[in-house]
Amino acid sequence: MEYPYFLRHLLVVGAVLCALGFPWALYAVVVREQGPDRIVTIVFVVALATVLVGARLMPPILMRRFFDRVARGGVLCDVCPAGFPDDKTAVLIDARLSDAQAVYVHDVMTTWLGKWASDPAVREQAGDLFADGPIRSADELAGPAARGGFFVARDTDPHKGWRLVLPEENPRDPHRPYSKGLVVKVDMPSVESAGK
């Protein structure tokens, strides 16, 4: 899951504007002896100005919103594959936890997931794990001792790396701000390139 989805939409809109603007510009060049159609010229200039101004203004605005969201409650986590209910689920553990606490949270989560996978009564009690959103806090599932862990429905590569868990922008439930939050993959430089 990447942040923000708005950037993808912005790129699509820019591509559509370019796809429409290029033929209009070509048309204006072809009929320049007769004088280009004013409407075509105006639409082309407005579309070009919109793309250029948007390309200059939007990235800083989006980055400011992203950093504000991170500062409001972003949690950097180490990722571990969960294996249940499928291979795309992951257990995320807060990087600020001590090693002993991180191991404990991981053990509690994997024990709970093992019970969930093997015991129909636990599975029935838990219901659909991700009905409320793609992120479940570990303390919801395994009790307050598991605070600092998250169980995530979909992860592109749950075998390595770091993830940044962001809370919802306007959480419906203030006690569960991460349930419909966002998980951002954090790309780290390789050990070889880190020294360069």
MIPA-68082 format. One line per 8 residues: number of its first residue (from 0); their letters; for each residue x negated, y, z negated of N, C-alpha, C, O. Coordinates in Angstrom, 3 decimals, m for minus. Last residue first. Layout:
! MIPA-68082
NUM	A	X Y Z X Y Z X Y Z X Y Z  ... .
! end
This chain:
! MIPA-68082
195	KGASEVSP	m27.976 5.220 m0.772 m28.396 6.055 0.355 m27.753 7.403 0.316 m27.999 8.231 1.194  m26.954 3.569 m2.695 m28.203 4.257 m2.997 m28.637 5.222 m1.919 m29.583 5.981 m2.126  m24.710 2.429 m1.516 m24.515 3.345 m2.638 m25.776 4.147 m2.936 m25.684 5.290 m3.384  m25.165 0.501 0.379 m25.032 1.877 0.852 m24.908 2.883 m0.288 m24.994 4.087 m0.046  m25.357 m1.828 m1.179 m26.469 m1.452 m0.311 m26.386 0.019 0.097 m27.405 0.708 0.157  m22.898 m2.009 m2.390 m24.068 m1.801 m3.240 m25.245 m1.313 m2.400 m26.036 m0.485 m2.852  m20.393 m0.139 m0.561 m21.128 m1.357 m0.876 m22.353 m1.014 m1.717 m22.791 0.136 m1.750  m17.943 2.059 m1.996 m19.071 1.791 m1.102 m19.772 0.505 m1.519 m19.743 0.116 m2.687 .
187	MDVKVVLG	m14.478 1.240 m2.292 m15.753 1.514 m2.950 m16.874 1.272 m1.945 m16.767 0.366 m1.119  m11.246 2.274 m2.023 m12.385 1.749 m1.272 m13.669 2.193 m1.943 m13.906 3.385 m2.134  m8.470 1.389 m3.675 m9.615 2.286 m3.806 m10.788 1.641 m3.085 m11.268 0.583 m3.492  m5.104 1.330 m2.796 m6.374 0.607 m2.752 m7.510 1.624 m2.787 m7.515 2.594 m2.029  m2.498 2.220 m4.886 m3.404 2.693 m3.840 m4.691 1.889 m3.928 m5.295 1.777 m4.995  0.795 1.771 m5.579 m0.525 1.175 m5.788 m1.389 1.562 m4.598 m1.055 1.270 m3.449  3.371 3.587 m7.162 2.596 3.331 m5.962 1.250 2.742 m6.342 0.635 3.168 m7.320  6.492 2.883 m8.801 5.322 3.698 m8.515 4.616 3.239 m7.253 5.206 2.586 m6.393 .
179	KSYPRHPD	8.635 1.793 m9.954 8.738 2.120 m8.526 7.592 3.041 m8.120 7.721 3.864 m7.214  7.442 1.391 m12.517 8.184 0.326 m11.846 8.356 0.578 m10.347 8.230 m0.354 m9.553  6.149 3.316 m14.045 5.389 2.697 m12.960 6.208 1.724 m12.118 5.718 1.263 m11.087  7.642 4.249 m16.188 7.368 5.173 m15.082 6.677 4.525 m13.882 6.624 5.125 m12.809  9.517 3.338 m18.333 8.952 2.490 m17.279 8.613 3.352 m16.062 9.235 3.200 m15.011  10.514 5.269 m19.925 9.766 4.208 m20.597 9.105 3.259 m19.598 8.237 2.469 m19.968  12.016 6.890 m18.280 10.736 7.414 m18.770 9.889 6.370 m19.499 8.686 6.560 m19.674  13.524 5.968 m15.432 13.378 5.470 m16.797 12.030 5.950 m17.331 10.993 5.465 m16.879 .
171	RPNEEPLV	13.123 7.406 m13.127 14.479 7.312 m13.665 14.435 6.882 m15.119 15.211 7.367 m15.943  10.429 9.639 m12.489 10.894 8.331 m12.962 12.306 8.388 m13.539 12.645 9.276 m14.321  9.394 11.172 m9.993 10.470 11.522 m10.930 11.061 10.224 m11.473 12.084 9.756 m10.974  7.206 9.770 m8.941 7.168 11.230 m9.039 8.211 11.738 m10.026 7.931 12.643 m10.812  5.948 6.910 m10.711 6.930 7.541 m9.830 6.825 9.054 m9.981 6.406 9.555 m11.024  2.334 6.620 m11.175 3.734 6.561 m11.603 4.651 7.164 m10.542 4.202 7.832 m9.610  m0.109 4.605 m9.566 0.471 5.932 m9.766 1.920 5.798 m10.211 2.657 4.960 m9.690  m3.024 2.878 m9.829 m1.584 2.753 m10.027 m1.050 4.138 m10.377 m1.479 4.759 m11.350 .
163	LRWGKHPD	m5.531 2.006 m7.772 m5.066 3.146 m8.545 m3.550 3.030 m8.619 m2.869 3.078 m7.595  m7.723 m0.753 m7.812 m6.462 m0.152 m7.397 m6.152 1.013 m8.328 m6.478 0.990 m9.515  m10.613 m2.377 m6.466 m9.961 m1.576 m7.491 m8.665 m1.043 m6.915 m8.518 m0.897 m5.702  m11.854 m5.665 m5.497 m11.667 m4.229 m5.442 m10.993 m3.622 m6.654 m10.828 m4.251 m7.700  m10.360 m8.800 m4.530 m11.492 m7.913 m4.816 m11.053 m6.463 m4.836 m10.025 m6.090 m4.270  m8.079 m10.285 m4.123 m9.272 m10.998 m4.591 m10.444 m10.077 m4.909 m11.428 m10.522 m5.500  m5.802 m9.250 m2.947 m5.860 m9.317 m4.408 m7.110 m9.994 m4.957 m7.184 m10.252 m6.158  m5.236 m7.362 m0.505 m6.377 m8.238 m0.780 m6.560 m8.346 m2.294 m7.375 m7.626 m2.871 .
155	TDRAVFFG	m2.694 m6.174 m0.507 m3.299 m6.597 0.752 m4.465 m7.548 0.547 m4.664 m8.456 1.354  m0.007 m7.086 m2.547 m1.341 m6.501 m2.494 m2.021 m7.037 m1.250 m1.937 m8.231 m0.965  3.074 m6.901 m4.088 2.369 m7.047 m2.808 1.018 m6.355 m2.890 0.924 m5.184 m3.258  3.759 m6.815 m6.894 4.412 m7.719 m5.947 3.584 m7.955 m4.690 3.412 m9.101 m4.273  1.807 m6.845 m9.835 2.161 m6.155 m8.595 2.667 m7.161 m7.571 2.080 m8.229 m7.396  1.612 m6.156 m13.151 1.865 m7.262 m12.240 2.457 m6.640 m10.982 3.494 m5.979 m11.047  m0.819 m4.719 m15.312 0.313 m4.566 m14.402 0.402 m5.813 m13.536 m0.609 m6.443 m13.228  m2.005 m3.781 m18.591 m1.978 m4.641 m17.416 m0.738 m4.375 m16.583 0.267 m3.871 m17.084 .
147	GRAAPGAL	m1.738 m2.334 m20.825 m2.924 m2.057 m20.019 m3.007 m2.940 m18.788 m3.970 m2.859 m18.026  m0.502 m4.562 m23.243 m0.527 m3.182 m22.740 m1.849 m2.936 m21.993 m2.926 m3.288 m22.475  m0.075 m6.978 m24.419 m0.578 m6.988 m23.040 m0.622 m5.590 m22.436 m0.767 m5.455 m21.221  1.149 m6.600 m26.804 m0.280 m6.926 m26.843 m0.903 m6.890 m25.450 m2.123 m6.784 m25.317  3.873 m6.273 m26.294 3.036 m5.076 m26.445 1.539 m5.371 m26.495 0.733 m4.472 m26.250  4.839 m8.767 m23.750 4.816 m8.151 m25.071 3.818 m7.014 m25.169 3.014 m6.801 m24.261  4.955 m9.660 m21.174 4.263 m10.499 m22.153 4.156 m9.861 m23.530 3.444 m10.376 m24.392  6.554 m7.787 m19.720 6.653 m9.227 m19.508 6.117 m10.039 m20.676 6.753 m10.996 m21.117 .
139	EDASRIPG	5.965 m5.247 m20.597 7.367 m5.624 m20.388 7.512 m7.138 m20.353 8.470 m7.697 m20.887  3.198 m5.234 m20.525 3.838 m5.250 m21.842 5.338 m5.517 m21.744 5.936 m5.973 m22.718  2.665 m5.074 m17.800 2.406 m6.333 m18.502 3.081 m6.371 m19.863 3.496 m7.440 m20.312  5.054 m3.673 m15.600 4.061 m3.453 m16.644 3.900 m4.746 m17.435 4.882 m5.436 m17.710  5.398 m4.279 m12.214 5.907 m4.576 m13.557 4.767 m4.368 m14.536 3.650 m4.836 m14.317  6.221 m2.946 m9.100 5.234 m2.988 m10.180 5.942 m3.307 m11.488 6.952 m2.691 m11.829  8.235 m2.675 m7.221 7.107 m3.549 m6.899 6.069 m3.692 m8.003 5.131 m4.477 m7.865  11.513 m2.836 m8.871 10.422 m2.156 m8.187 9.240 m3.090 m8.002 9.229 m4.185 m8.563 .
131	DAFLDGAQ	13.562 m4.361 m9.874 13.564 m2.928 m10.179 12.469 m2.153 m9.464 12.498 m0.923 m9.455  12.956 m6.930 m9.017 14.243 m6.343 m8.625 14.251 m4.833 m8.835 14.873 m4.102 m8.063  10.770 m8.573 m9.450 10.550 m7.280 m8.816 11.853 m6.640 m8.328 11.855 m5.898 m7.346  11.722 m10.914 m10.696 10.645 m10.117 m11.288 10.562 m8.699 m10.736 10.313 m7.747 m11.475  14.872 m11.846 m11.318 14.019 m11.464 m10.197 12.973 m10.488 m10.727 13.298 m9.379 m11.150  14.624 m13.388 m14.556 15.380 m12.965 m13.376 14.445 m12.706 m12.210 13.358 m13.279 m12.130  13.725 m14.177 m17.013 13.026 m13.069 m16.358 13.808 m12.543 m15.161 13.668 m11.376 m14.793  15.435 m16.318 m17.511 15.440 m15.178 m18.423 14.802 m13.950 m17.760 15.279 m12.827 m17.926 .
123	ERVAPDSA	14.690 m18.055 m15.467 16.057 m17.538 m15.506 16.148 m16.296 m16.392 16.850 m15.340 m16.063  12.059 m18.572 m16.224 12.326 m17.968 m14.919 13.727 m17.357 m14.881 13.925 m16.275 m14.329  12.475 m19.834 m18.643 11.748 m18.558 m18.627 12.028 m17.824 m17.316 12.209 m16.606 m17.302  13.807 m22.108 m17.673 14.471 m21.237 m18.651 13.802 m19.858 m18.688 14.485 m18.836 m18.756  11.966 m23.419 m15.991 13.140 m22.764 m15.402 13.860 m21.822 m16.370 14.462 m20.840 m15.936  8.570 m23.261 m16.179 9.744 m23.404 m17.037 10.945 m22.671 m16.429 10.947 m21.442 m16.359  6.460 m22.720 m14.413 6.765 m24.107 m14.769 8.071 m24.286 m15.536 8.625 m25.385 m15.536  6.245 m19.981 m13.968 6.233 m20.885 m12.817 6.716 m22.283 m13.181 7.318 m22.963 m12.351 .
115	WKGLWTTM	6.259 m18.943 m16.567 7.303 m18.546 m15.627 7.393 m19.530 m14.466 8.490 m19.876 m14.027  3.913 m20.040 m17.565 5.205 m20.424 m18.151 6.340 m20.104 m17.190 7.267 m20.897 m17.020  2.115 m18.666 m15.883 2.168 m20.128 m15.882 3.475 m20.638 m16.462 4.081 m21.561 m15.918  2.619 m16.043 m16.662 2.938 m16.442 m15.291 3.002 m17.956 m15.155 3.829 m18.483 m14.411  1.656 m16.180 m19.305 3.063 m15.877 m19.068 3.470 m16.309 m17.662 4.545 m16.880 m17.480  m1.042 m16.714 m18.726 m0.255 m17.664 m19.521 1.233 m17.435 m19.281 1.985 m18.388 m19.076  m1.742 m14.411 m17.336 m1.775 m15.693 m16.626 m1.010 m16.768 m17.398 m0.394 m17.642 m16.789  m1.353 m12.502 m19.428 m0.590 m12.434 m18.176 m0.582 m13.769 m17.450 0.470 m14.218 m16.995 .
107	VDHVYVAQ	m3.194 m13.346 m21.361 m1.769 m13.265 m21.700 m0.927 m13.262 m20.428 0.096 m13.941 m20.358  m5.590 m13.096 m19.884 m5.150 m14.403 m20.389 m3.666 m14.408 m20.718 m2.957 m15.361 m20.394  m5.610 m10.305 m19.421 m5.603 m11.245 m18.298 m5.104 m12.615 m18.742 m4.288 m13.230 m18.056  m5.736 m9.382 m22.058 m4.590 m9.025 m21.212 m4.489 m9.988 m20.035 m3.394 m10.435 m19.693  m8.245 m10.487 m22.793 m7.030 m10.861 m23.513 m5.789 m10.571 m22.663 m4.896 m11.411 m22.559  m9.958 m9.157 m21.063 m9.860 m10.623 m20.989 m8.574 m11.086 m21.657 m7.890 m11.974 m21.148  m9.520 m6.556 m22.029 m9.205 m6.889 m20.637 m9.061 m8.396 m20.460 m8.143 m8.858 m19.783  m10.495 m6.754 m24.642 m9.072 m6.474 m24.434 m8.657 m6.828 m23.009 m7.560 m7.346 m22.797 .
99	ADSLRADI	m13.212 m7.242 m24.076 m12.434 m8.211 m24.857 m10.935 m8.002 m24.639 m10.192 m8.968 m24.471  m13.944 m4.911 m22.670 m14.030 m6.224 m22.028 m13.167 m7.248 m22.750 m12.468 m8.034 m22.110  m11.512 m2.262 m23.136 m12.775 m2.933 m23.456 m12.768 m4.302 m22.785 m11.716 m4.796 m22.380  m9.924 m0.370 m20.530 m9.881 m1.338 m21.625 m11.271 m1.893 m21.893 m12.103 m1.982 m20.989  m10.088 1.139 m18.275 m10.508 1.773 m19.527 m10.513 0.808 m20.709 m11.046 1.129 m21.770  m8.973 m0.223 m16.180 m10.439 m0.205 m16.263 m10.940 0.417 m17.559 m12.106 0.240 m17.911  m6.225 m2.339 m16.533 m6.731 m0.983 m16.735 m8.243 m1.021 m16.955 m8.735 m1.758 m17.810  m5.631 m4.760 m14.145 m6.026 m4.514 m15.533 m6.708 m3.155 m15.612 m7.639 m2.861 m14.862 .
91	LVATKDDP	m3.208 m6.445 m12.275 m4.091 m5.288 m12.355 m4.365 m5.001 m13.821 m3.449 m4.999 m14.643  m2.601 m9.273 m10.476 m2.622 m8.752 m11.835 m3.638 m7.614 m11.835 m4.789 m7.801 m11.442  m0.579 m9.742 m7.539 m1.853 m9.474 m8.201 m1.614 m9.008 m9.630 m0.576 m8.430 m9.951  0.708 m11.569 m4.731 0.881 m10.912 m6.026 m0.471 m10.765 m6.709 m1.386 m11.558 m6.486  0.245 m13.060 m2.505 0.134 m11.604 m2.363 0.313 m10.867 m3.688 0.089 m9.658 m3.754  0.763 m15.755 m2.845 m0.640 m15.323 m2.864 m0.824 m13.818 m2.671 m1.960 m13.345 m2.674  3.605 m15.946 m5.140 2.914 m16.224 m3.877 1.510 m15.630 m3.941 1.113 m15.070 m4.963  4.442 m15.443 m7.699 5.077 m16.552 m7.020 4.490 m16.822 m5.642 4.834 m17.829 m5.022 .
83	FGAPCVDC	1.127 m16.390 m8.410 2.547 m16.675 m8.594 3.333 m15.422 m8.265 2.830 m14.345 m8.583  m1.422 m15.406 m7.971 m1.079 m16.718 m7.444 0.377 m17.100 m7.606 0.822 m18.064 m6.983  m2.911 m13.195 m8.775 m2.009 m13.836 m9.729 m1.649 m15.240 m9.266 m1.579 m16.164 m10.077  m6.222 m11.907 m8.481 m5.077 m12.579 m7.866 m4.222 m13.260 m8.934 m4.752 m13.834 m9.885  m6.983 m8.735 m9.886 m7.190 m10.183 m9.944 m6.002 m10.842 m9.254 m4.873 m10.381 m9.421  m8.542 m5.549 m10.015 m7.508 m6.420 m9.460 m7.936 m7.881 m9.542 m9.094 m8.219 m9.300  m8.748 m2.843 m12.284 m9.431 m3.937 m11.607 m8.348 m4.900 m11.143 m7.331 m5.050 m11.820  m7.455 0.501 m11.994 m7.376 m0.887 m12.454 m8.276 m1.797 m11.629 m8.528 m1.556 m10.448 .
75	LVGGRAVR	m6.650 3.662 m13.115 m7.578 2.896 m12.293 m7.652 1.489 m12.856 m7.884 1.302 m14.050  m3.657 5.309 m13.172 m4.457 4.348 m13.928 m5.332 3.580 m12.943 m4.819 2.921 m12.039  m2.101 8.504 m13.416 m2.749 7.480 m12.614 m3.645 6.600 m13.472 m4.311 7.083 m14.387  m0.720 10.599 m14.596 m0.587 9.260 m15.162 m1.198 8.163 m14.322 m0.850 6.995 m14.493  m1.271 13.158 m13.674 m0.080 12.956 m14.499 0.012 11.561 m15.092 0.780 11.364 m16.034  m3.431 12.884 m11.965 m3.665 13.485 m13.280 m2.487 13.273 m14.219 m2.673 13.212 m15.435  m2.105 11.833 m9.734 m3.129 11.033 m10.417 m3.348 11.568 m11.825 m3.441 10.792 m12.775  m0.524 14.030 m9.058 0.118 12.765 m9.442 m0.860 11.858 m10.174 m0.482 11.185 m11.133 .
67	DFFRRMLI	m2.493 15.857 m8.363 m1.579 16.163 m9.468 m0.912 14.892 m9.977 m0.757 14.703 m11.184  m3.575 14.538 m6.156 m4.394 14.695 m7.358 m3.551 15.079 m8.571 m3.861 14.670 m9.691  m1.333 14.715 m4.384 m1.889 13.419 m4.767 m2.693 13.542 m6.061 m2.513 12.734 m6.972  m1.026 17.476 m4.088 0.068 16.680 m4.669 m0.448 15.336 m5.161 m0.051 14.867 m6.228  m3.502 18.004 m2.864 m3.179 18.631 m4.143 m2.063 17.858 m4.847 m2.138 17.610 m6.050  m3.183 16.567 m0.487 m4.234 16.170 m1.436 m3.976 16.775 m2.811 m4.209 16.116 m3.825  m1.074 17.991 0.713 m0.891 16.586 0.334 m1.946 16.132 m0.664 m1.634 15.387 m1.594  m2.334 20.467 1.094 m1.116 20.381 0.281 m0.911 18.953 m0.200 m0.612 18.722 m1.372 .
59	PPMLRAGV	m4.488 19.811 2.808 m4.740 20.331 1.456 m3.520 20.244 0.541 m3.656 19.976 m0.653  m2.932 18.713 5.101 m3.863 17.906 4.296 m4.190 18.498 2.927 m4.175 17.756 1.945  m1.234 20.975 6.059 m0.698 19.800 5.371 m1.735 19.004 4.582 m1.437 18.634 3.446  m2.641 23.057 7.427 m2.012 23.285 6.128 m1.662 22.010 5.366 m1.786 21.975 4.142  m3.709 22.094 9.852 m4.547 22.896 8.945 m3.963 22.974 7.538 m4.709 22.959 6.559  m1.647 20.720 11.051 m2.910 20.006 10.834 m3.825 20.767 9.887 m4.635 20.157 9.189  0.257 22.757 11.240 0.490 21.614 10.349 m0.781 20.854 10.043 m0.983 20.393 8.919  m0.967 24.328 13.205 m0.756 24.885 11.865 m0.537 23.756 10.863 m1.083 23.791 9.760 .
51	LVTALAVV	m0.942 22.455 15.373 m2.188 23.056 14.891 m2.050 23.619 13.478 m2.928 23.406 12.642  1.812 21.816 15.621 0.822 20.766 15.364 m0.459 21.365 14.791 m1.005 20.838 13.822  2.882 24.376 16.099 3.342 23.565 14.970 2.323 22.496 14.616 2.008 22.294 13.443  1.584 25.109 18.476 1.356 25.888 17.252 1.772 25.098 16.016 1.088 25.144 14.994  2.686 23.163 20.196 1.245 23.215 19.965 0.924 23.980 18.684 0.083 23.547 17.896  5.404 23.893 20.095 4.971 22.553 19.681 3.481 22.541 19.365 3.066 21.961 18.361  5.258 26.526 21.106 5.775 26.283 19.751 5.321 24.917 19.244 4.900 24.792 18.094  4.259 26.015 23.692 3.500 26.865 22.766 3.951 26.631 21.329 3.118 26.545 20.427 .
43	FVITVIRD	6.346 24.399 24.746 4.979 23.898 24.661 4.162 24.702 23.651 3.446 24.119 22.837  8.511 26.165 24.623 8.551 24.909 23.856 7.141 24.348 23.695 6.784 23.874 22.617  7.576 28.146 26.411 7.864 28.476 25.012 7.864 27.217 24.145 7.283 27.207 23.059  7.367 26.661 28.811 6.198 27.322 28.230 6.415 27.629 26.753 5.526 27.394 25.934  10.018 25.887 29.206 8.969 24.873 29.074 7.746 25.478 28.406 7.153 24.859 27.523  11.203 28.405 29.450 11.607 27.511 28.354 10.538 26.457 28.118 10.188 26.162 26.975  10.031 29.405 31.786 9.785 30.057 30.494 10.135 29.138 29.322 9.425 29.112 28.317  8.309 27.628 34.193 9.597 27.782 33.526 9.353 28.335 32.121 8.555 27.784 31.362 .
35	PGQERVVV	5.761 29.380 35.945 6.225 28.292 35.083 7.561 28.639 34.426 7.867 29.800 34.154  5.751 30.181 39.257 5.899 30.752 37.920 6.466 29.677 36.997 7.539 29.132 37.257  5.178 28.996 41.535 6.522 29.550 41.452 6.724 30.293 40.135 7.744 30.951 39.931  2.654 28.137 40.892 2.805 29.064 42.005 4.166 29.737 41.952 4.294 30.915 42.287  3.027 26.304 38.825 2.513 27.625 38.475 2.620 28.621 39.627 2.672 29.827 39.387  3.940 23.699 38.698 4.824 24.710 39.279 4.323 26.132 39.019 5.121 27.069 38.995  1.804 22.343 37.482 2.232 21.970 38.835 3.069 23.072 39.474 2.923 23.349 40.664  1.684 23.488 34.948 0.546 23.649 35.856 0.976 23.370 37.291 0.564 24.075 38.213 .
27	AYLAWPFG	4.117 22.667 33.865 3.843 24.104 33.991 2.690 24.356 34.952 2.711 25.337 35.696  3.745 19.887 33.870 4.801 20.487 34.696 4.537 21.974 34.924 4.709 22.481 36.033  1.741 19.741 31.939 1.468 19.291 33.303 2.489 19.888 34.276 2.134 20.336 35.367  3.179 20.626 29.739 2.015 21.390 30.184 1.670 21.029 31.626 1.347 21.900 32.434  5.057 18.563 29.595 5.492 19.941 29.799 4.341 20.806 30.300 4.527 21.630 31.196  3.402 16.315 29.115 4.149 16.430 30.383 4.650 17.849 30.657 4.668 18.293 31.805  2.389 17.227 26.520 1.509 16.987 27.667 2.276 17.028 28.989 1.841 17.717 29.912  4.588 17.348 24.762 3.898 18.568 25.167 3.025 18.386 26.392 2.925 19.291 27.221 .
19	LACLVAGV	5.333 14.709 24.266 6.272 15.612 24.934 5.569 16.853 25.485 5.923 17.347 26.555  3.040 13.730 23.089 3.610 13.005 24.225 4.615 13.868 24.981 4.730 13.765 26.202  2.761 15.555 21.002 1.744 15.523 22.065 2.286 14.828 23.305 2.036 15.261 24.429  5.033 14.850 19.523 4.906 16.211 20.050 3.865 16.274 21.167 4.064 16.968 22.165  4.317 12.205 18.924 5.507 12.467 19.744 5.441 13.868 20.339 5.751 14.062 21.515  2.072 12.682 17.325 1.931 11.919 18.567 3.120 12.156 19.490 2.951 12.293 20.701  3.269 14.077 15.193 2.247 14.719 16.013 2.060 14.012 17.345 1.907 14.662 18.379  4.925 12.036 14.218 5.529 13.270 14.739 4.530 14.011 15.623 4.897 14.518 16.683 .
11	VLLHRLFY	2.919 10.237 13.415 3.893 9.840 14.432 4.539 11.075 15.051 4.685 11.155 16.271  1.620 11.744 11.442 0.886 11.318 12.632 1.837 10.918 13.753 1.586 11.227 14.918  3.710 11.973 9.595 3.150 13.179 10.193 2.373 12.833 11.464 2.461 13.556 12.457  4.021 9.323 8.842 5.112 9.987 9.548 4.612 11.250 10.244 5.042 11.560 11.355  1.575 8.976 7.551 1.909 8.149 8.713 3.001 8.819 9.534 2.924 8.878 10.762  1.842 10.813 5.478 0.804 11.016 6.488 1.087 10.198 7.737 0.866 10.666 8.854  3.843 9.717 3.896 4.154 10.917 4.665 3.112 11.167 5.746 3.445 11.674 6.817  2.731 7.810 2.377 3.429 7.355 3.571 3.741 8.534 4.482 3.885 8.371 5.693 .
3	PYEM	m0.510 8.778 1.253 0.938 8.819 1.147 1.559 8.336 2.436 0.943 8.452 3.496  m1.380 5.496 0.284 m0.765 6.777 m0.065 m1.253 7.826 0.896 m2.403 7.729 1.326  m0.612 2.057 0.925 m1.443 3.241 1.070 m0.665 4.484 0.674 0.564 4.507 0.728  m0.841 m1.163 0.000 0.000 0.000 0.000 m0.893 1.235 0.000 m1.791 1.396 m0.826 .
! end
